[in-house]
Amino acid sequence: MTGERNEPTTDGSAGTVPSMLEVSDLGHTYTGQQEHTAIGGVTFDVDAGQLTCIVGPSGCGKSTLLRCIASLIRPSSGEVRMHGQPVRGVPEDLAVVFQDYGRSLFPWMSVRGNVEFPLRSENVPKEQRRERVRQTLEWVGLSGSERKYPWQLSGGMQQRVAIARALACRPALLLMDEPFASVDAQTRFDLEDLLLRVRAEQDTTILLVTHDIDESVYLGDRVLVLSRTPASIVADLPVDLGDERDQIGTRESETFVHLRGEVARMLRGGGGTERLGGTTAGNSGAGSGPAPEDGAAPEEELGSDGSSTADGSSTADEESAPDGERAADATAGPVPLESGSGAREHLE
Ligand SMILES: Nc1ncnc2c1ncn2[C@@H]1O[C@H](COP(=O)(O)OP(=O)(O)OP(=O)(O)O)[C@@H](O)[C@H]1O
């Protein structure tokens, strides 16, 4: 993979445009008492506006891969480029959403305060901030909840706030690490559709890690299947389901059923046996890692039914808490990682 593609330039001649994201031979070994190689040389490119899903066996290195791409961990080897430039720190136009919304939101800030937070760090003028927050909350279906606090919201609503906070910065690249794993099945469907809507409106490039095979096919323009740890790419499958997807019709379609079977087969076999118009083991260092154990059902490994623990948080009380943030004690709570600036201290 070259990381470049030919596109016509404004003067009509053929030009070379770098991919939005280029991951080249990326490897990471955790050092210390428990040395462990989590990623074993991963190479892939992502075009602007593409939604790429990453699936792999539990503990294979998916989160490590995302964190290396976000520069939250310094990779042991290889390189990450965005817009053709090497990434040397957390990029300003990158945002991350994690599974654990409960820990990523500031409980002492209202919904508005949480969503506004990264914009304040970027010194966006107040009027513009307020408008950005209003518009972003509208996208995620939370208009009217600006003055509530995270603890007054259901799990699904809290995750919407986390997504809104990431989107408020209008990131060029959005990294999502199992973002819907902690919500109930219906909320999960709603959030998946929300993501597809926002992507269509914003043309955001998204890299999403999931344990759920069905979710990877439903959301993705493409599914990258990883091997067991140390992770390598065993398959890179294009998802030919078109832009219009719906939770019932799409999931019943022949293409969907075929693709989910293909992803499961790649997970079980480690790839290399069949192709589906995409690439399988052999490219990009793919297939160099150990294959999953034979006979292990991929659904068992991945929890592909998408079952999630229903969030026990109480739903929002109509009576809003007073607006205005408590004095922010930076040591007292979690650090949100949605914007580049707040995330640097997580570098290893
Ligand atoms: N700080 C660390 N030090 C040592 N080993 C680590 C560290 N963090 C993760 N690992 C190991 O690296 C491997 C990959 O971990 P990672 O969290 O990236 O996997 P994952 O695919 O995201 O896992 P899961 O499917 O459970 O979310 C695992 O074997 C894990 O135990």
The ligand as a Tripos MOL2 file, in Angstrom:
@<TRIPOS>MOLECULE
LIG
   31    33     1     0     0
SMALL
NO_CHARGES

@<TRIPOS>ATOM
      1 N1         -0.2450   -1.4880   29.9620 N.pl3     1 LIG1
      2 C1         -0.1140   -2.7570   29.5450 C.ar      1 LIG1
      3 N2          0.9630   -3.4910   29.9120 N.ar      1 LIG1
      4 C2          1.1250   -4.7670   29.5030 C.ar      1 LIG1
      5 N3          0.2520   -5.4090   28.6760 N.ar      1 LIG1
      6 C3         -0.8270   -4.7240   28.2830 C.ar      1 LIG1
      7 C4         -1.0810   -3.3690   28.6970 C.ar      1 LIG1
      8 N4         -2.2470   -2.9580   28.1390 N.ar      1 LIG1
      9 C5         -2.6970   -4.0010   27.4180 C.ar      1 LIG1
     10 N5         -1.8630   -5.0540   27.5130 N.ar      1 LIG1
     11 C6         -2.0010   -6.3530   26.8450 C.3       1 LIG1
     12 O1         -1.9650   -6.1350   25.4460 O.3       1 LIG1
     13 C7         -2.8980   -6.9700   24.7960 C.3       1 LIG1
     14 C8         -3.8230   -6.1190   23.9680 C.3       1 LIG1
     15 O2         -4.6200   -5.3030   24.8260 O.3       1 LIG1
     16 P1         -5.7610   -4.3890   24.2370 P.3       1 LIG1
     17 O3         -6.4640   -3.7510   25.3740 O.co2     1 LIG1
     18 O4         -5.1950   -3.5160   23.2010 O.co2     1 LIG1
     19 O5         -6.6780   -5.4840   23.5290 O.3       1 LIG1
     20 P2         -8.1910   -5.3600   23.0050 P.3       1 LIG1
     21 O6         -8.2510   -6.1580   21.7670 O.co2     1 LIG1
     22 O7         -8.5790   -3.9400   22.9160 O.co2     1 LIG1
     23 O8         -8.9410   -6.0520   24.2070 O.3       1 LIG1
     24 P3        -10.5160   -6.2020   24.4730 P.3       1 LIG1
     25 O9        -11.0450   -7.0090   23.3370 O.co2     1 LIG1
     26 O10       -10.6040   -6.9370   25.7550 O.co2     1 LIG1
     27 O11       -11.0810   -4.8220   24.5390 O.co2     1 LIG1
     28 C9         -3.6100   -7.7600   25.8820 C.3       1 LIG1
     29 O12        -3.0190   -9.0340   25.9620 O.3       1 LIG1
     30 C10        -3.3330   -6.9800   27.1450 C.3       1 LIG1
     31 O13        -3.2630   -7.8080   28.2670 O.3       1 LIG1
@<TRIPOS>BOND
     1     1     2 1
     2     2     3 ar
     3     2     7 ar
     4     3     4 ar
     5     4     5 ar
     6     5     6 ar
     7     6     7 ar
     8     6    10 ar
     9     7     8 ar
    10     8     9 ar
    11     9    10 ar
    12    10    11 1
    13    11    12 1
    14    11    30 1
    15    12    13 1
    16    13    14 1
    17    13    28 1
    18    14    15 1
    19    15    16 1
    20    16    17 2
    21    16    18 1
    22    16    19 1
    23    19    20 1
    24    20    21 2
    25    20    22 1
    26    20    23 1
    27    23    24 1
    28    24    25 2
    29    24    26 1
    30    24    27 1
    31    28    29 1
    32    28    30 1
    33    30    31 1
@<TRIPOS>SUBSTRUCTURE
     1 LIG1         1 GROUP 0 **** ****
